[in-house]
Amino acid sequence: MSESSRPQRGENLDTMPKRGKPTLRTIATIAGLAVTTVSRALSDAPQISLETRQRVHRIAREIGYLPDRAAQRLKTGRTNVIAILLDSHEEVVGFSTSIMYGIAKALKETSYHLVVAPNFLSTTNVEAAEYIIRNHLADGLIFTRTEPLDARVRLLLETGFPFICHGRTEFSTPHPYVDYDNFTFAYEATRRLIAKGRRKVTVILPPKRLTFCQHILHGFMTAVREAGIAYEIPEAVDLDTPADLLRDFISARAAALEAPDGFICPGEVSALAAISGMSDAGRTLATDYDIVAKETSRLLTQLQPKVDTIHEDLTAAGEDLGRMLLQRINNPDVADLHLLLPPQINFPIG
């Protein structure tokens, strides 16, 4: 018997019924607790100690206890569901799975379950959020690809519905978020290219409607102005441009006059498209040009070790999103629910 499955003090596994569906009373008997305490622990009531909640959840898993969700909802008004609104995009490798895995880790020892709500439920982002609120499909909402004046944030703040977003807005009213320091990513990536002797640098920006586009642009422009180096900002393509079109654009640009010799790519797909496009134009990586890319899956490290990378840990971000949303649900008055995650730079800074 493993350490985690051994009965703890006060647990009597011999009392577990051999037949029939396990109940709250079954857990209470095994744990040596009152039925009301077990019920509150399974609901993750903050008044019950974390140790007791974790122990009750463990026993429930071991004996195969399944709560009557309909009855729970009638009694508490809660769904025990966290919904994540996903805006599908192919640029960031493993974005959805990494974020969701992290959220699931945060929910593991709780009564909450994660439900994916694709944006095609409605025609716009805000209508998708309205659908979840109106039909009470979840107790809390997580969403990504945040905009400077995001209508979802405005709606959720006005209704008081618990939420947290991956990314920030420009609203003066504070709101819960977990974000990545894209300013520092772009600033250090640009400095790296300059340190390697590149004379003209360019950046593939996210779509302008997204807040992190401004953060990347700010970091990029701060570095090029400090160094007084030539730069280029493409208008015809962005991070959401399909890889084949981005490859063709970069290939054509490489064949023209005063082409860039340094690329900042905020994603692995854009980096691979840039390498393919430059190769089509007869240019050699680390000789004729260099790339610094944001990496989320370690794909570039394995396939293109000559590319300098800066890592973003999406699983850690997902875990923070889940943990902080649970705090917000259990304590609506909790403050300072925001977190800015630092880039993990994989090259010497200097």
N, C-alpha and C positions, 0 to 999 in steps of 0.2 A: 504494500500500500504506500503510495507516495505521501510526502509530508503534507501536501495541500489537501489530500483527501482523508487524512486521519481525523477522527473526531476530536474536537477541541473540548476544553473543560466545560461541563454543563451540557454537552451534547450526548444524546442517547439514541444511537442509530438502531438499536434493537427494537425500539418502539415504532419504527417505520412500518406501516402496513404492507403486507406482502401483496395485496391485491387492491384494486380501486385507485381512484385518482387522489394524489396528494393534495392536502388542503392547508390553509393557514395554520390550523390547529396541529397538523402533522409537523410543520416546521417549528412551531412553538414548543411542542413536546421535545423534539430533538435538541433544540437550542436552549431549552430551559428558560424560555421567555414567555411573557404574556402575549396572547393573540393580538392585542391592540399594538403592542410594541413591534411585533413582526410585521403587521400591516403597515405601520408608519415607516419601518426600515425599508420595506420593499418599495415604498413610495418616495424614498430618499428624503424623508423629512429631516431638515438640518438639526432639529432638536435631538435626534438620535445620533450617537457617536459614530464616526466613520468606521471604527473597528467593528461595531455591532452591525452596521449596515452591510459591510463587506461579508461578514460571517453569515448573515441571514441570506444574502444573495447567493453565497457559495452553497449553502445547504439546499436552497431552492433549486439550483442547477443540478446538484448531485441526485436529488430525489425526483427530478423531472417535473417540478411544480410549474404549472402554467396558469397565470391569473386569468380570471374572467374579465376581459377588457371592457366588455359592454357594461358590466356591473361597476367596474372601477370608474368608468367615465361618468355614469349616472351619479355615483357617490361623490366623486372629487371634482368633476368638471374637467378633468385632465385626460388627454389622449395618450400620454406617455410616448409621444412621437416627436422627434426632431426632424424637420424637413430641410432639405438642401435644394435650392434652386440652381440648376446647372445651365450655364450658357455654353453650349458645346462649341469648342474650337480646337483645331488640330495642331496649333503651334506648339503648345507646351506638352512635351512627351509625358504621358502618365499623369497629367494634372488631376483629372477627376478621381482616378483610383487612389492616388496618393493622398489627396485631401480627405476622401471618404474613409480611407484606412485610418488616418489620424483621428478623425471624429469618432469612428467606431471604437478606437482604443480608449478615448475619453469616456465613452458611454458604457464601457464593458462591465463595470461593477455597479451599474445603476439599472433602474427599471425602464430606461428609455431605449427606443429603437430608432434607427435612422431610415428615413424614407426619401428617395430621390424624386424630385418633382421637376421634370424638364420644362423649359420655358414654352414649349409648344402647347402646354395646357391653355395658354391664352396668346393673344397677339402681341402683347408688349410685356416687358419686365414687371411693370407695376401691376398690370392686370393679373399676372401669375401670382404675385404676392396677395392681391385682393382676394383671389379665388381661395387661397389657403386660409386667410383670416375669416372670410365670410362663411366658409363651410366648416370652420374649426377643425381642420385636418391635422393640426399639430399644435404643440405647446410653445414651440420656438422655431425660428427660421434662420437659416444660414444662406448667404448668397455671395457671389463672386463678381469680378469685372465691374467694380464700383465706379460710378461717374461723379464728377465734381459736385453737381447738384442732383444727386440721385433721387428720383421720384419714389423709389422703394423706401429709402431711409426717411424721407419726409412723411410718407404714409405711416410707417411703423412707429415713428416717434409720436405722431398725432394720435394714433390709436392706442399707444402704450403696449403694443404687442412685442413680446421678447424677441430680440434678434441680435445677430452679430454679422458683420460683413468682412470679407477678405478684401481689404483695401479701404481707403479713406475718402471722405468727401471734403468740400470746402465750406460746409455749413458751420456757422458760429456755435450752434448748439452741439455739445459733445454727444457722441454716440459710440456704442461698442464696436471695436474693430480689431482685427489682426492684420498687419501689413508687413511688407518687405521693404527694406530701405533701398529703393530703386535709385535715389539720388546718389548714394554712395557707390552702388553698383556701377552706374554710368560714369561717375567721376573717376573711380579707380581704374575702370576699363580703359577710359580715354588716356589717362596718365600712363598706363602700361604700354599702349601703342606708341605714345610719344617717346617714352623711354627706350623703345626698341628702334627708334629712328624713323618712324613713319612720318611722311611729310604732309599727307592729306587724309583726314579721317572722316568716316561717315558712320551714321547710326541708323539702324532699321527701327523706327519708332512703332509703338503700339498705335491702334486707332486713336484719333484725337479726342474722341468722346470719353475715353477712359482716363481716370485721374492719374494713373501711373505713367501715362504718356508725358504729362507735365513734369513729373519727378525725374524721369530719365532725361528729358530734354534739358532740364535745369542742370543736372549733374554734368551732362555732356558739354553744354555751353560754358559752364564755369571752368572746366578743365581746358578747353580750347582757347578761351580768352586769357587765362592765366599764362598759357604757353605762347600765345600769339601765332598759333598754327592754322593752316588752311583747313577748311572743313566743308562738308556737304550734307544736306538733309534732303533725302529723296521725298518727293511729293506723290509720285505715281504708285508707290508701294508702301505697305506697312506690315506689321507683324501678322496680320490676318490674311495677307495675300497668299493664295495657293502656292505651294512650293515650286511648281513648274514655272509659274509666271514670274516668281521672284528670281529663280535661276536665270530665266531668259533676260530679265531686266538687268541683272548684274553682269551677265555675259556681254550684253550690248554696251553697257556703261564702261566696262573694262577695255573695250576696243576703241573708245572715243578718247579725245584729248583730255589731259589733266584728270585722269581717272583716280579715284581714291586708292590708297595702298594700305589702309587700315580700316577694319570693320568692327563695329560693336553690334552684337546680335543678342537681343534679350530672350533668346530661345534656341533650342537645339535644331529645330527644323529650319529656321532661318539661317543658322550657321551652316548646315549641310547644303542648303540651297546656294548660299554664297560660295562655298567651296566648289560645288559643281559648276556654277556659272563662271567662276574664275578659271577653272580647269578647261572649260569649253573655249575660253579666250586665250588659252596657252599660258596662263599664269601659274606659278608654283607657290604653294603655301609655305610660309616661313622664309621664303627667298624673295619673291616679288611682292608679297603682301602678308599681313598678319590679321588674325581674328581673335577677339576676346568675346566669349559667349557666356550667357547665363545658362547654367546646367542644372537640371532637376532630376535626371535619371542616371547620371554617370555614363550616358551613351557616348558622348564626345570623347571622354577620357579614354574609353576603350577603342573607339574607331579612329579618332583623329587626335592622337596625343600631342601634336604640334599646336593645337588650339589651346590658348590660355582660357581657363574657365573660372567662373565665380559661381558658387553653388547656392541654390535656394532649397531648403528642406521643407517640402510641401507636406510631408507626413507630420512633422513637428508643428507646422502651421495649423493643420487640421485638428491635431490634439489640443492645441491652444484654443481654437475656435469652439470645440465641443465643451471643453472645461469651463471657459468663460461664459458660454451661453447658459450652462447649467447654473452657474452662480447667479446670473441675471434672472432666471426662472424662479429660483429658490429665494432670492432676495431682490425684489424689484428696486429697492433703494440703493443697492450697491453702486459705488462710484469707481471711477478710474478703470473701467473695463476697456482698456486699449493697450496694444502691444505693437512695437515696431521691431521686427526681427532683423538682425544684422546679416550682411552678406558673408558667406564663407569663402574667403579669397584664397585661391590655390596657387598663387605666385607671389614672389617677393615684392613688397611695396617699397618704392624708393624713387 
